[in-house]
Amino acid sequence: MIKHGMDVIRQATTFMNPGQVPVITVDQPLFALVKMVQWKWPTSHGEQAFVGMMGGLHVEMALWSVVGDLLDGSRWTTALTEADVASSGVADSFLKASHLTRTRHAHQVTSLALHMLKKEAFSTCADDTTMATWEDQRKTRSPTFLFWDLILKYETLVLLFVRAHRQRNFTLYVEALEELIPLFFALDHMNYARWAPIHLRDMKSLPESISKVFQEEGRWVLSKTGNRFSAIPFDQAHEQENKVVKSAGGAVGLTENPVAFRRWMLSGPETTRLLHQFEGQYLEDSDERGGRLNHEMGLSAQKTFKQQVNKLVDVMREMGNPFLNDFPELVTLDSRDCADDDVAKAVKNLDTLGQTQYREYVKTVIEDRTISIHNTIKRNNIPLYKK
């Protein structure tokens, strides 16, 4: 089925843009199948004849889920609830990235709050030292400081990953993804640990024509509007179109009727196209097209964001600024419960563990090819707050 889909995409691409290398964007399970097809038929479907990409939307969801694994049990969700960023149930859902937009917003608020608390701690404690020196000293003495510094680091990297899509910055996308992949290894997200390095290798060795289009023209993402900072990954655009097509019932109840299902598949996308064309022609002000701000840059959204950040800073300050802690235990935010020493050691070695596994995987599986990609990847089962 995947090979047939790739053949259909090739035919459509050849018809619309003769000579262009076809590009397909899929989620992680389908990406694995795409690579199987490419490696089995290298001449017709190989990596120089066909580009397979891992969808940015699904990768971002996986990254927030990994960060959620670290935060689970740290009472981060309690702080969000007390700061009125989200209700208790919604805050718990952020740990698994059940709703991407809400999860991203919560991490944006958290990252800025942590940055403000860190600067506040530095201005309070530092005595004629640089911030880098002060950070190094605190990291060696306080596991709590180290933990929240890691959270700030990873949240910033994931947000840079999102920014790369919004600004069509392909180089930033590759660099941010390479920094984040070791986290999949360290925290035992095996499917992404196995296939994300393959995707990264593909992005570094694109056919020359596609590489120029991606890097110089930014056509590895798309923008459905003319608004600034609004480009999105292809798989997110697919999901949005699927939602529009299915909004009036869609394929519900039609899957057992081949004739009706086929009729819906043919007419649904065309109906959606006509609806968008009508809305664009009659419901939008043509003078504003291409010049509007992103919706998150509006005055109301910025005011709400600022209020949430300030409230979260106040809540975390009352719980105890984690960057002011100078004791040898790793503690939770609200109750100050001490985690086991093994958890503190795991946090300290997290970066090194992930980087070591990632480099070994690249060398043995991708470069030397002495180990099959299907071989079992050793799990770390490192102790975390939740365990």
Salt bridges, closest charged atoms under 4 A:
ASP7 OD2 - LYS3 NZ 3.64
ASP7 OD1 - HIS45 NE2 2.68
GLU47 OE2 - LYS35 NZ 2.90
GLU47 OE2 - ARG201 NH2 2.44
GLU60 OE2 - ARG104 NE 2.80
ASP69 OD1 - LYS96 NZ 3.84
ASP69 OD2 - HIS189 NE2 2.60
ASP69 OD1 - LYS386 NZ 3.45
ASP84 OD2 - LYS311 NZ 2.49
GLU120 OE1 - ARG317 NH2 2.85
GLU135 OE2 - LYS118 NZ 2.73
ASP149 OD1 - LYS118 NZ 2.52
ASP149 OD2 - LYS139 NZ 3.21
GLU155 OE2 - HIS107 ND1 2.72
GLU178 OE2 - LYS204 NZ 2.87
ASP202 OD2 - LYS35 NZ 2.75
ASP202 OD1 - ARG201 NH2 2.81
GLU217 OE1 - ARG219 NH1 2.75
ASP235 OD2 - HIS58 ND1 2.75
GLU239 OE2 - HIS58 NE2 3.90
GLU241 OE2 - LYS224 NZ 3.12
GLU241 OE2 - HIS276 NE2 3.91
GLU270 OE2 - ARG273 NH2 2.46
GLU279 OE1 - HIS276 ND1 3.86
GLU284 OE1 - ARG289 NE 3.74
GLU296 OE2 - HIS295 NE2 4.00
ASP314 OD1 - ARG317 NH1 2.94
ASP326 OD1 - ARG141 NE 2.91
ASP334 OD1 - ARG75 NE 3.49
ASP337 OD2 - ARG75 NH2 3.90
ASP351 OD2 - LYS153 NZ 2.86
ASP368 OD2 - LYS363 NZ 3.18
